[in-house]
Amino acid sequence: MHRYTAGDTSTDWTFGAWRVSFEPSSDSFSLTCRHPDSGTTVSGPLTFLAENASGAQESFTVVPARDSIASRLALRDPNRDIQGYITFAGNGDSLEIRVIHRTAQNFAGTLHFDADVHMGGAAFTCRTTPAPKGRVVQMAAGPADSRLNDSLFDMSSDTGLRFQGGQVVITTNPEFETEKAFRANLSAAITDPACAAIRLEILRDYYRSRYVPYYHPINKMRCPLAPTGWMSWNVYFDTAGERENLDEARVAARYLKPYGMEFFSIESWQDNSPELPVSKFHNLTLRPDPNKFPGGMKQLADEIRKLGFRPGIWTVPFGTGDAAFYESHKDWFLHQPDGTPMRNWCGLYLLDPSQEAVRRHMEETHRTMSRDWGYEYFKIDGMSGRNAGYSAHFYERDEVRAAFKEVLDDPFKQCTEALRRGIGEDRVWLACQGHYTGPDCAVADAGRIGADIVGHRRPPDWNNYLNQARTTLNQLFVNNIVWYGDPDTLLVGAANPLETVRLAAAVVALSGQAMFAGDKLAELPPERMRLLQQCLPVCDIRPLDLFPIYEMLPVWDVKVRRPFGDWDVVSLFNWDAEAAEIGVDLAELGLDPAQPRLVYDCWNRTLTRDVRDRITAAVPGHGNALLAVYPDTGRPQLVYSDRHLAQQALGVEDLHWNEETKALSGAVHLVGTDPTELVIALPEETALVSATAEEGVTLTTLPGENNCVTLKLHGTETRRVAWTVQF
């Protein structure tokens, strides 16, 4: 339906779920498209540039149609003749704005819609349409944009707005206090039938209807950043007790806590847990293994807290290997038709989740661990998994449902809600293994997305690291939106070459997922401990590609926007065993290929200048190139920080160039007595005059190749330090 409400001065039409209004002026036409159901507004000038017979461009005026067809607009040439039309078609939540010729005339030209866009307060630019044969996965730290983006997404309402046209460029207004959050520059070419229309489409329940039926936006109040910590399983397996955990915690308190490590999580603590399988562990009684944890779990939590960490604990609340507990609560458990107990990975005896008493037991035991013992991070295992060894799958089996004592539509959901009530709203929960298709994500803060990074009692191999990267790509699109992904521990020990553990660090650090270390920390060489430090804390990175990725894309691009600049951190991954040269076009990264770039190789500490069109690097087998890509400003600029793999996104707190004084100044966050290095690229014929830092901090300068200078700042405590370099 459409409705014409005014003459030549304004219109107010309805097309599908969209309301469209127009206000003509002397040289442009202001178009406003409102989608009342979502609260979305797209408004701005509508213009048409045509090519005349000599090939020069001339502006046509957009005016109301002068005939009886009131539901379209007209294109009037400089001679005041109507040469074409703009038509509108609405189909539900889609709106099409099409430009057409009049009768048999033929002319080239492009319709432009430069619109301000208003959506919900939690909206950001993104891509909802996968690129055919794309090689790049996009992420963002801060309100960064990409020329590849085609949509906006509002996390709070689970609503998307997709734009299509001959050209689509969406930019974020960096002035957050203004009302206009986004600008969409859209165009449609009249000579190309495939690109002759601009389309707006509201994507209602974007995640809920496609991927995440229990969609709930991530709780950033409870967990502002992806959790970080250490856990024992992947090097100690089932042997770590309180002594081993506290020994590791003391090392972590010295080397990793100052960099942002938050949790210290205890594994395999239950009675009868000296060795696998987990099904034999006494998971339901809250009795710790007396040989490994003689002081008890509350005392251990207190000791962990004294070292500055928040204590965490691993639980499997769905079954047990404790025959005595089974015998005393036999009615709580599931049985085969012949009366024998059902069993799977979670236990030799499995709880019946349909019973309120069972769910109450889950709740109360976790309340004890949370409130009485003081654990603040819960890694709850046995959840969605991959097969009937895990509860979500198991409860769906016909023979299991037939064994339930009560009729319950969604027992697994009821269990997850009971567990959240037990641990409390202020505790952090990792669902292991959870999945975004189930109820786990509505209550948990993070989900274990892949298999164990190691086989039992074996160090990690290349296939383990490859799986960590593959599962990251599969589920990256829900990370930091629904919950945080956990690709399992980041292992950087000497069992694998340096280039491979660098690749693993980039997979974890550049994706913004949970980062838990798992090596024997005292055995790490300094350069490998440094890798862990450079992943802490987790940078607040969100996906820009809001769809699952199943191919091993070789290019990961984190677009960073900070008040002092915009840049990209690009990892070129070599998933093969042989060394190779890997490249990517700037256009593939959503960057303007006409603008020269500075590219800094973060592993090799080298700078390449005047990069145009394409970036290439020699990449070792099973390794990666980590590149910081900056627009060349033509003045001294910071191109590298050794504080974090995300570069200036963390650790650099301010940066400013004073053109009058020819000084570059900034502030960095120093960690303890550890030095921080910054690299500044200088234009030709520019020389360093002086470098100063705040009192109490030693600053040294070192000349580098390709007209670079390195600043080394060394303090005595963790603090913010200002510095200035004069040229």
N, C-alpha and C positions, 0 to 999 in steps of 0.2 A: 504494500500500500504506500501511496505517497500523497501528500496534501500540499496544495498551493495556498498560501495565506496572505500574500501581499503582491503588489504589482511589480514594477520594474526596480524597486528599491531593495526589497528583501524577500527571502523565501524561507519556508520552514517545512521540510518534507520528512517523511518517515520511509526508510528502506530497510525492511527486515527489522532487526533490533536496534538499528541506528537511526538517530535523528540528525538531519543535515540542515544547516542554515547558511545563508549567504548574505554578505553585505557588500555591494559594489562601491567602487570609488573611481576616481578619474583615471588611475593607471593600473589598478590591480583589483582582485576580487578576493575578499576575505572569506574563507571557507571554514566552517566549524562542524566537526563530526562528533556527536556525543553518543556514547553507549551507556544509557542510564543504569542498566542492570549491574555493570561493573564499575561505574563511576569514572569511566575513561573519557577524556576529551582530547581531540586532535584538532588544532586550529592554527590557521596562518594564511598568508597570501597564496593565491592560485594564479600562476602566470603561464603564458605560452610564448615561446620564442620560435619563430618560423624563419626559414631560409627563403629569400626572394630569388628572382630569376638570376641575379648576378652572384648568388651564393652567400651574400651578406645576411646577417641575422637582423630581424626586425620583430618588435613586440606586437602581438595581437592583444586586444583587450578582451577580457572575459566579462560577458554581460548576460543578463537573463535572455532566454530565447524570445524572439519577437513573433512567434507564431502561436498556435493553440496548444502546442506540446509544452506544457508548463514544467514538466519534470526533468528538464535538461537545461544546460547553459549553452551559450553561443560564443564563438570566436570571431571577433570583429577585427578586420585588418586596418591598417592606417588610412585606407580610403573609406572606412566606415561600412564596408560590405561584410556580410556574414559569410565566412569561409568554412566553418566546421562547427562541431558541437562537442560538448562534454556531457556524457550520459552517466547515469547512476543505476546500479543494480544492487539490491540487497537480498540476501538469502540467509535468514537466521542471523548469525553473528558475523557474517561476511559482508563487506561493502566493497563494490568495485566502482572505480572512477575511470571511465574510458574516454579517450579522445578519438574522434572520427572525422573524416573529410565530409564535405557537402557535395552531393551528387557525384559528378565524374571528375571533379578537380583532384589534382595530385600535387602535394607540396610536402616538403620535409619540415619537421619541427618537433619540439619537445615540450610536454606539459610538466611544469614544476610545481611542487607543493612543499613549501618550506614551513613546517608546522612545529609549534610547541605542543608537547605531549604531557598530559597529567595522568598519572596512575596512582596506585597506592604508595604509601611511604616506604615500603620495603622493596621497591622495584629496582631493577638493574637491566642494563643492556645485555643481550645474549644472542645465541643462535639456536633456533628450534628446527631448522631444516638441514639435514646432513648434506655436505657437499659430495657430489659423485667423485669417487676415487680421491677423496681428500687425504692428505698426509699429515695434517696439523691438528692437534688438540689444543684448544684455547682455554686459558684460565685467567683470573684477574685478582690482583691485590689492590684494594681501593676501587674507586669508581672509574676504572679504566675502560676504554672503548676499543673496538676493532672495526675496521671497514668490512669485515666478514659477517658481522652481526646483522640479523634480520628481525629481531624481536625485542620486546621488553617482557620481563616476568616479575610479578609481584608475589613475593613469598607469603605475605600475610593472608592473601585471599586465594592463593593457588591459581592465579589468572595470568594468562599470557596475551600479548598483543603482537601479532605477526604482520610485518609489512612486506609487500612484494611490488616489484615494478622494474623498469629498465635499469634503474640505479636506486639503491637504498643505502643511505648513510645515517646512522643513529649516533648521536653524541650526548654525553651526560654533561649537564651544567655543573661545573665544579663549585659554584656558589650555592652551598646547601641551604642557606637561609632564604633564597629566593623561592617563589612559588613555582617557577617553570623549571622542572627537573630535567627535561630532555628536549632535544631538538631533532626532528626527523626531516632530512632532505630527501625527497622522493621525486622521481621523474618517470615519464612514460613517453616513448618515441612513437610518433604517429606512423612512421614508415615501417615499423617492425610489429607485425601482428602479435608476436609472442611477448612484446614489451610495450604494448599500446595501452596498458591499463595500470593504475595504481590500486592496490588491494589492501584493505585493512581487515584483519580477522581477529576477533576475540577468541581466545582458547580457554574456555571455561574448565575449571578443575583439571588443569594441565597435567599435574602429576597424579592426582587421585583417579582420573578416568583412564589414564594410560599405563601407569607403572605402580603407583603407591596407593592402594585403596584405603589405607589407614593414614593418609597424609596428615601430618602435623608439622608446622615449621619448627625448625631446630630451636631449642631453648637456650638462647645465648645468655640469659641471666644466670642460669645454673652452670653453664659451661661456655664461657666466652670464646675460648679457643680449643682446638682439638687437644685432647689430653696427652700428656707426655709422662714417661716414667721408665722404670726398669722392671723386668720380670725374669724369673729364673729358668723357665721350662726348657728353652731351646739350647741351653748349654749344660745345665745341671740335670735336666729331665726330672725324674721323681726322687732325686737324692738330696735336694737342697732343704736344709732345716733352718732353724733360727740363726745358728752360727754363720752359715754360709750367706744367708740373706743380709744379716747385719754387717758382715765383712764387706759385701758388695755395696751396701748402703753408705758405709763410711767413705769408700772411694768415690762413689757418686756424689756425696755431699761436698767433696773437695773439688771435683772436676766438672760436674754436670749441673748440680743444683744452682750454682751462680749464673748459669746460662739459661735457666728457666725450667729445668726438670721439676715436675710437680709431685708425681705419685711414686710409691714403691709398693709393688703388688706381689702378694704371696701366693704361690702355687702349691698344689699337691701337699696340703697340710693335714688332710683328714686322717682319722685313725685307719689303720690297715692300708696305708698308701706307700709302702716302700718300693713298689714296682708296679708297672702296668699289668693287667688292664684297669682302666678307670672303673669298669663295672664292679670291681671287687672293693673299691674304696667305700668306707662307711660315711656316705655323704649326708645323711639326714640327722645325725645325732649331735653335731657340734662338738664332738670329742676330737681333739687333735692327736696326731700320731705322737705317742709319748717319747719315742726315741729321737725324732727330728725336732719336736717342739715341746721340750720339757717344761718351759716356763709358761706355756699357754698362749693363746692368741691375743688376749687383751694386753698382756705384758709386752708382746712383740709389737703391737700397734703403738703402744706408748713409747717404746724405744725408737721406732721409726719416726714418730712425730718429733722426738727430741733432736733427731738429726736434720730436721727441717722439711721432711717430706709428709705428704698426706698418705696414710696407709691404705692399701688396696688388698682385696682378697678374691680368690677364685672359688666359685661354688658350682655344684651340679645338683640342683634341687629336685630332680625328677625320678631318681631311683637310688638304690643302694646295694652294696654287697654284704650288708650286715644281716646275717640270718636271725640273730636275736631280736633285732628291731622289727624284722619282718614277722616273726612269730608273735610278737606282742601287739602288732597292729595289722594283722593279716587282712582284715576287712578293708584296709586302705589301698590294697594292691590289686593289680590286674592279673587275671588268671586265664589260662587256656580252658576250653570246654572240659578237658579232663582234670582240671583242678591244679595243674602245674603252673608255677609263676611265669609270667611273660618276662622277657629280658631283652636288652639291647645295650648299646654303648654306655648308657647312663647307669645301668645297674643290673645285677642279677635278679633284682626284684624292683618292679616299676610301679610308681604311684598311679592311682586312678584319679585323673584331674577333674572328673565330673563331680566329685564329692566336695562339699563345702568344707568339711573337716580337714581334708587333704590340702586344699588351697589355703586354709587358715594356718596350717602347719608351715607351709612355705613362707607365708607372710611373717609369722612370729619368729621363726628361726633367723630370717634376714633382719628383722627388727633387733634381735639380740646382737647380731654381728655389727649392726649399724650403731645402735644407741648404747648398748652395754660394753661392747668391745671397742667401739670407736673407729670402725673402718669407714672410709669415705668414698672408695672406688670399688665397684663390684663388677667383676668379670664373671657373668653368669653363663655357664656353658650348657651344651645339650639342647640347644634351641632349634633353629631352623635347619641348619646343616645341609647335607646333600642327599640323605637317604633315611630309611626308617630307623637308623641308629640314633637319630635326633628327633626331638619330641614333636615338632610341627608335622613332620612327615608321618611319624608313628601314629599320632592321634587320628590321622585321616584314613588309616587302613580299616577295611570293613570288619576284620576279625577283632580289631582293637575297639572299635566303636560298639561292637556287639557285646564287649565285656564291660563297658561302662555300667555302673550301678544306677546312675541318674541320666536323664535325657538333657543334654546340653549342646546347643548349636555350635558353639565355638570355645571348646575347653582350653585351647592353648591361649586364646586371648584372655580368658579369665585368669589363667595362671600369670601372664605377664602383668596384669593389673594388680594382682595380689602381691607380686614381687615388688612392684613399684611402691605400693603402700607400705610394705615391710621396710625397705631401705630408706624410704622418706623422699620427699620432694627435693631435698637439698643435696642428695648424694648423686654421684656420677656413675652411670651404668653402661657397661660395654656388653652388648648381646653377642655371645660367642656360641656358635655361629648364628648370627641373625641375618635377616634378609629384608630388603625394602618392600617386598610384596606381602609381608605378613604383619601381624599386629605388634611385633617387636619395636618397629620404628616409631610407633605412636607414644611409647613410654621410655625407650632407651635413648641414651645420648650418643652412642656410637655402636657400630656393627662390625664384627670381624668378617671381612669380605672374602677371605681366601683360606686355603689350607695352611697347615703348619709350614713355616719357612724351612723346617728341617724334618728329616725322617728320624725315628726314635734312635737316640744315641749315635747320630751321625751329624757331621758338620754340614752346612748348606752347600749345595752345588749350583751350577749355572741354571739348571731347570727350576730350582727353587726360586731363584731371583727372577727368572723369566715369568714364573707363575705370579709372583708378587706384582710385577708390572702389568701382566695381563688382567688380573682381577681388579687392579686399580683402574685401568681403562674401562672395564666393563661397568663399574659402579661409580665412577668419578662424578657422574651427572647428579647424584643425590648427595654427594659429600658437601657438608657445610650448608645444606638446604634442608634436608630431612634429618640427617644426623651426620656424624663424622665417620668416615671409613677407617677401618683398622686393617692394614695389609699384613699384620703380624710384625714381629720384632725386626728392627733394623740391625742386622749383624754385619760388622765391619772387620772381623778378626782376620788373622793371618792365614786362615785356611783357603782364602781366595785372593787373587791378585788385586792390587790397589785399584786398577782401572775398573774392575767389576764391582768392588764395594763403593767406589765413587758413583757408579751408575745406580746402585741400590739407594745411596743417599739422595741422589737427585730424584728418583722415583718417589721417595717419601717426602722430602722437603719441598719439592716444587708442586706437589698436589694438595698440600694443606690438610693431610690426613693425620690421624693419631701417630705419634712417634714414641715407641717404646724400645729402649735398648735391651739387649739380651746377652751381650758378651760377658766373659769374665774380665771385668774392667781393669784390674791391676795388670793384666797381661797385654793390654793394647799398646802398641807403639804410639808415640806422640802424634804422628800424622793421622792415625786412625781415630784416636780420641778426639782430635781436632775436627774430624768429620762429624762426629756426634754433636760436638759443641756448635758446629755451623748449621745444624738442623734444629736448634733450640733457641727460643720457643718456637712452636709451629707458627708460621706466618699465616695470617688470616686470608686464605686464598679460596676463592669459590670458582666453580666451573662456569664457563661461558657457553659450552656446548651441552645443551640440556637433552641429551639422548644417550643411550648406551653405545659404547664403541667396542666392536668385537675384533677389529684388526689391530695388529701391533704397529700402530702409527709411529714413525721414526722421529717426529718433530713435536715437542711439547713447548708451548709458548705461554709464559706467564706475563701478562701485561700489567704493569705497575703504574699506578698514579698516586703521587704524593703532592702535598702543597708546593713542593719545590721542583717538581718535574715529572715527566712521563718517560718510561723506557720499557724494554722487554728483556726478560731473562729466558733464553732459548736453550733447550737441551736437544742435541742431535744424538739420537740413540742408534747404536750399532747392535742389532739383535743377533748378528752372525758371528762366527768364530774368527773370521779373517778380517784384518784391518781394511778399511774402505774410506773413500772420500764421500762425504755426505753433504748435500747442499739443500738449500731451500730458497725459493724466490721471496723477495720482500713482499710481493703481492699475495703470496700464499699465507703470509703472516698478518695480512690485513694492514700492511704499511704502504705508504706512498713510495713507489720505486724511484720517483724523481728526486726525492730528498736524500742527500748524502748522509751516511751513518758512520759512527764509530763503533767498532765491534771489539770487545775485550774478551780474550780467551782466559777464563778464570782458572783453569787447571794449569795451563802453561805460562800464564802471566805475560801475555803478549797482546799488543794493540794493533789492529788493522784500521787504517783511515780510508776515507772517501769510498766507502762500500756502497755500491748502487746495484740495483736489480736483484743481486743474488748473494747469499752468504754460503760459504763452503768451509769445510774443516776436514782434516785427516783424523779419523776416529779409530782407535784400536778395537780389535775384536772383543765382543762382550764388554764394551765400554761406551763412553759418551763424551761429547764435547759440551762444555758448559759455557755459554756465551752471553755476555751482557751487551745489549744493542741499544745505542743512544742516538737521537738526532744530533748531528754536528752543529753546535751553536756558534762555531767560529771564535770561541773564547775559551779560556781555561775551564775545564769541567771535570767533575769527579766521575771516573769510569769503573772503579773497582773498590770494594770493601771486603776484607777477609773475615768480617764478623759473621755473615750468614750467607747460605747459598742463594737466597733470594735477593742478594746484594743490598742496595740501599733501602729496600722495603723494611728492613729491620736493622737497628743499630745506628743508623744515620738519622738524627732527629731534626736537623735543620740544615739548609744549604741556601746561600744567597750570593749573587754576584753584584758588586757595586761597580758600575761602569765608570763613574767619576773617579773613584780612588784606585780602580784596577785591582780590586781585592776580592778573593773568594773566601767566604767565611762559612762556618757551619758548626754543628754540634754532634758529637757521637756519645753513645752510651758505652763507657768502658766497663769491663767485667773484672773485678778484683785487680790483681797485679798483672794480668795477662795483657800483652800489647795488642793494639789494633792497628792494622795497616790500611791506608787509603792510597789509591793511585789517581793522580790528576794528569790528564792529557793537556798539553800546551799547544796552541797554534804555532806556526812557523814564526820565527823572529820574536818569540815571547820568552822571557827569562824569569826565573824565580829571583825575587829580591830578598824576601824575608818570610819566616814562618814562626808564628807564636801560638801558644796555648795557655790555658788558665794556669794559675799558680798551683804548684804541687804535681804538675804533669810534665814529664819529659817528652819533648817533641824533637825528633830527628828527621832530616830529609835525606833521601838517597836518589841520585839521578838514575833514570831508567832508559831503556831503548825507545826509539821512535818518539823522542822529545816528551817523555813522561817523567814525572817526579813522584816518589813514594814518600808519604808522611807516615811516621811510626810514632804512635802515641802510647805512652807507658805511664800508668798511674799507680796509686797505692791502695785504692779502694774502688768499689763499684759506684759509679756516679756519672752524671751527665757532664761533658767537658766541651767547652767552646774553643774553637781554633780559628785562626785567620792566616791566609797566605797572600802576600803582596807580590804583584808582578810589575 
